Amino acid sequence: MVAASATLLAGCAMTLPLRGQSESGDETFTGKATGYMDGGGTLELTSNRGLNCKGDFVYVTHRNGEGTFTCTNGKSGSFTFVSTGTRGTGKGSIGARNFTFSFG
C-alpha cells in the first residue's frame, strides 16, 4: 500500500503556462513550466525567433527555485524564480542575453 501511494504521488504534476521576454525586449518567449511533488520540474520555452530551450529546475526553498537549460542553438543558461505555487516570476540568461519570465 505504501509503495503504491508513493508511486501515485511521484506521478503528480502541475503544468503552468510561461511568458517572457529578453531584457532588450526584442525577443519574446512562450512555453510551460511543470512542477512535480518531489520538488523538481521542467521548463520549456520557444521564442518568436524560433529558439527552443528545455531544462530542469529544483526548489531550493519552499518558494524559490533554480535551474539550467540548453537551447537548440547550442547555448545554455541558468534561471531562478519565486513561486506562490500557482504563479510566479523569474529571470535568467541564454548565453550573455538576460531575460525575465512569469508563469501561471
VOBA-1610 file (N, C-alpha, C; in pm, whole numbers, padded with zeros to 5 digits, always signed):
BEGIN
Met+00081-00119+00000Met+00000+00000+00000Met+00086+00126+00000Val+00190+00130+00084Val+00279+00246+00089Val+00351+00265-00044Ala+00400+00157-00103Ala+00469+00167-00232Ala+00375+00219-00340Ala+00251+00174-00338Ala+00154+00222-00438Ala+00126+00369-00418Ser+00113+00415-00293Ser+00089+00557-00265Ser+00206+00641-00308Ala+00328+00596-00283Ala+00448+00671-00323Ala+00455+00682-00474Thr+00422+00576-00544Thr+00423+00579-00690Thr+00319+00677-00742Leu+00201+00678-00683Leu+00095+00768-00724Leu+00137+00912-00702Leu+00192+00944-00586Leu+00236+01080-00557Leu+00349+01125-00648Ala+00440+01035-00681Ala+00553+01071-00767Ala+00505+01112-00905Gly+00388+01065-00947Gly+00336+01098-01079Gly+00258+01228-01084Cys+00230+01290-00969Cys+00153+01414-00966Cys+00237+01531-01016Ala+00175+01614-01097Ala+00247+01728-01153Ala+00149+01842-01181Met+00203+01963-01186Met+00125+02080-01223Met+00200+02151-01336Thr+00132+02172-01449Thr+00192+02242-01561Thr+00124+02378-01576Leu+00207+02482-01584Leu+00158+02619-01595Leu+00215+02688-01719Pro+00138+02776-01782Pro+00190+02850-01898Pro+00298+02948-01856Leu+00391+02973-01945Leu+00504+03062-01920Leu+00513+03167-02030Arg+00541+03291-01992Arg+00561+03400-02088Arg+00683+03479-02045Gly+00756+03533-02142Gly+00872+03614-02105Gly+00925+03694-02221Gln+01031+03769-02193Gln+01095+03847-02297Gln+01241+03872-02261Ser+01319+03900-02364Ser+01459+03934-02343Ser+01467+04070-02276Glu+01578+04097-02210Glu+01596+04224-02141Glu+01580+04343-02236Ser+01625+04326-02360Ser+01615+04433-02459Ser+01473+04446-02516Gly+01388+04343-02495Gly+01251+04347-02543Gly+01233+04305-02687Asp+01342+04267-02756Asp+01331+04232-02898Asp+01300+04084-02923Glu+01293+04004-02818Glu+01260+03863-02833Glu+01163+03824-02722Thr+01054+03756-02758Thr+00955+03713-02661Thr+00953+03560-02654Phe+00905+03508-02542Phe+00903+03364-02519Phe+00766+03319-02470Thr+00729+03200-02509Thr+00614+03132-02451Thr+00658+02990-02421Gly+00587+02924-02334Gly+00623+02787-02302Gly+00546+02736-02183Lys+00609+02646-02108Lys+00543+02589-01992Lys+00646+02548-01887Ala+00600+02551-01764Ala+00678+02504-01650Ala+00597+02395-01583Thr+00659+02280-01559Thr+00593+02168-01495Thr+00665+02137-01365Gly+00592+02143-01254Gly+00648+02111-01123Gly+00595+01979-01073Tyr+00682+01901-01008Tyr+00646+01769-00955Tyr+00645+01771-00803Met+00577+01676-00744Met+00564+01668-00599Met+00698+01650-00528Asp+00799+01601-00598Asp+00929+01578-00535Asp+01015+01703-00526Gly+00962+01819-00573Gly+01037+01944-00564Gly+01117+01977-00689Gly+01110+01894-00791Gly+01178+01921-00917Gly+01080+01959-01024Gly+01132+01986-01143Gly+01044+02019-01254Gly+01119+02043-01382Thr+01043+02078-01486Thr+01099+02106-01617Thr+01047+02240-01666Leu+01126+02303-01752Leu+01090+02430-01814Leu+01114+02416-01963Glu+01017+02457-02043Glu+01031+02457-02188Glu+00987+02592-02239Leu+01066+02650-02330Leu+01026+02778-02389Leu+01065+02785-02535Thr+00987+02862-02611Thr+01010+02885-02753Thr+01003+03035-02776Ser+01099+03088-02850Ser+01099+03233-02876Ser+01029+03264-03008Asn+00994+03391-03025Asn+00932+03435-03150Asn+01032+03427-03266Arg+01158+03400-03236Arg+01261+03382-03340Arg+01291+03235-03367Gly+01213+03144-03306Gly+01229+03002-03333Gly+01325+02928-03242Leu+01379+02994-03143Leu+01470+02929-03049Leu+01390+02843-02952Asn+01432+02719-02931Asn+01368+02628-02836Asn+01467+02592-02727Cys+01421+02598-02602Cys+01506+02566-02487Cys+01431+02473-02393Lys+01504+02379-02333Lys+01447+02286-02235Lys+01545+02270-02121Gly+01490+02257-02001Gly+01577+02239-01887Gly+01503+02185-01766Asp+01576+02177-01657Asp+01526+02124-01532Asp+01547+02224-01420Phe+01461+02217-01318Phe+01478+02302-01201Phe+01449+02224-01074Val+01493+02280-00963Val+01462+02227-00830Val+01426+02344-00740Tyr+01339+02318-00645Tyr+01310+02417-00542Tyr+01422+02410-00439Val+01482+02524-00407Val+01587+02530-00306Val+01532+02576-00172Thr+01415+02639-00173Thr+01337+02668-00053Thr+01192+02640-00090His+01102+02666+00002His+00959+02641-00024His+00907+02722-00142Arg+00962+02842-00164Arg+00913+02932-00270Arg+01013+02961-00380Asn+01140+02934-00361Asn+01245+02972-00456Asn+01303+02851-00527Gly+01321+02867-00659Gly+01378+02759-00738Gly+01487+02809-00829Glu+01565+02714-00881Glu+01671+02747-00976Glu+01692+02629-01070Gly+01742+02660-01188Gly+01762+02555-01285Gly+01854+02596-01398Thr+01875+02502-01488Thr+01957+02525-01607Thr+01884+02466-01728Phe+01917+02516-01846Phe+01857+02464-01967Phe+01955+02476-02083Thr+01922+02407-02191Thr+02001+02409-02314Thr+01907+02440-02429Cys+01956+02519-02525Cys+01874+02563-02638Cys+01921+02499-02768Thr+01834+02503-02869Thr+01863+02441-02997Thr+01979+02507-03070Asn+02016+02631-03032Asn+02130+02697-03096Asn+02262+02661-03027Gly+02257+02569-02930Gly+02377+02524-02861Gly+02410+02604-02736Lys+02342+02716-02714Lys+02368+02796-02595Lys+02293+02737-02477Ser+02343+02766-02359Ser+02277+02721-02238Ser+02267+02837-02142Gly+02196+02815-02034Gly+02180+02922-01938Gly+02124+02872-01807Ser+02109+02965-01717Ser+02052+02933-01587Ser+01936+03028-01559Phe+01852+02991-01463Phe+01740+03075-01427Phe+01706+03054-01280Thr+01642+03154-01222Thr+01591+03148-01086Thr+01447+03198-01088Phe+01369+03160-00989Phe+01231+03206-00984Phe+01179+03204-00840Val+01070+03278-00822Val+00995+03278-00697Val+00853+03238-00732Ser+00795+03145-00656Ser+00664+03090-00688Ser+00571+03095-00568Thr+00443+03120-00597Thr+00340+03109-00493Thr+00280+02969-00492Gly+00318+02887-00589Gly+00262+02754-00606Gly+00181+02744-00734Thr+00110+02853-00768Thr+00030+02852-00891Thr+00070+02963-00987Arg+00163+03049-00946Arg+00214+03154-01034Arg+00347+03203-00977Gly+00421+03275-01062Gly+00549+03326-01015Gly+00621+03406-01121Thr+00738+03455-01084Thr+00822+03532-01174Thr+00965+03483-01163Gly+01042+03509-01269Gly+01180+03466-01268Gly+01265+03545-01364Lys+01394+03513-01361Lys+01490+03574-01453Lys+01598+03472-01483Gly+01664+03495-01596Gly+01769+03403-01635Gly+01852+03461-01746Ser+01936+03375-01804Ser+02020+03417-01916Ser+02033+03302-02015Ile+02041+03340-02142Ile+02072+03247-02251Ile+02202+03298-02309Gly+02310+03228-02285Gly+02440+03283-02321Gly+02461+03411-02244Ala+02486+03522-02313Ala+02507+03652-02249Ala+02381+03737-02246Arg+02267+03684-02297Arg+02142+03762-02303Arg+02054+03731-02183Asn+02011+03836-02113Asn+01924+03822-01997Asn+01778+03824-02039Phe+01694+03754-01962Phe+01551+03756-01988Phe+01475+03746-01856Thr+01348+03785-01861Thr+01258+03772-01748Thr+01138+03690-01792Phe+01070+03627-01696Phe+00953+03548-01732Phe+00855+03545-01615Ser+00732+03508-01648Ser+00629+03485-01547Ser+00556+03357-01586Phe+00498+03291-01488Phe+00423+03169-01515Phe+00299+03164-01429Gly+00202+03088-01475Gly+00077+03073-01402Gly-00034+03156-01461
//
